[in-house]
């Protein structure tokens, strides 16, 4: 494993390359120990992670155990987030 620069060990799992890491992150952020995550409505100025150029106003739904985790989960999809407003969704 020392020779493979792309391999990472996380919690006893060996993840090789971006695809395995992305799958791990996607699977791990849906529920935490069987507890449903809270939904928050987020509105902010930003852009998608893969976009180049101008930022724009975005409104979306994000999940998290609390507001701080919901903020962090926004960065999985968006970049350059400013003027963030989070409101608990019903």
C-alpha positions, 0 to 999 in steps of 0.5 A, a space after each residue: 500500500 505504501 507504493 500506491 499514492 492514490 490509496 487512502 485508509 479511512 475507518 478501516 476501509 481502503 479507498 482507491 481513487 476518486 470514484 471510491 471516495 465519492 461513493 463513500 461520501 455519498 453513502 455516508 451522508 444520508 443517515 447517521 446511525 439510522 436517525 433521519 437527518 433534518 431538512 433545511 431550506 438554504 438560500 445564498 449566492 454561489 455557484 456549482 462546484 464544477 462551474 467556472 465564472 459568475 456566481 448567482 442566487 441559489 435556493 435549495 434543500 440541504 440535509 444535516 443533523 444541525 445547521 452547521 452540518 447542513 452548511 458543510 453539506 452545501 459545500 459538497 455541491 456548491 462553491 463560493 457560498 456567501 449571504 447564506 440563510 438557512 431555515 428549517 424545512 417543514 
